[in-house]
Amino acid sequence: MLILAGSGCVGYVAGPTNGVPAGSKSIRVEFFDNDTLEPRLVTHVNRALKRNLQQDGTYRLETQGNADLVVNGSLTEFLRNGISYSPDDLLKVQDYLMKLTARIKVTDGVTGEVIFEGDVTGSSTVRVGKDLTSAQRQVVPQIADHLARQATSFIVDGKWPD
């Protein structure tokens, strides 16, 4: 019985998973460029990325000045795709899949060398109801958080060159 109870934690690792002692290196998140037509996405992404990096605890978050790593990028695509439609009106969308893609770049804060560059996507489904604008306003923070969790995973667990 004791063996079965302990087996649920077999894959769990306490603390950072990339071998870096927690808080020994600093990271600064700069505001991303917004190459989409959707306003105010940058604020949500920036806030979510900082929050996720702080919660992870691998890197110490710097808000200004020098940092060991600098994260920046651009929001490249914001899509709304209808995934279910009203049975009475096949042109009326009931649910949308909303997806935000960002190109993130992590550079060494001292040398400026690009350590990682890649695309990260966050998405969520939303039931529209009668007002697409309100539904989108409610789901954008969730999409930004999903994107930030993906980016944090790449940043924290990435295989950096030595």
Secondary structure, 3 states (H helix, E strand, C coil): CHHHHHHHHCCCCCCCCCCCCCCCEEEEECCCEECCCCCCHHHHHHHHHHHHHHHHCCEEEECCCCCCEEEEEEEEEEEEEEEEECCCCCCCEEEEEEEEEEEEEEEECCCCCEEEEEEEEEEEEEECCCCHHHHHHHHHHHHHHHHHHHHHHHHHHCCCCC
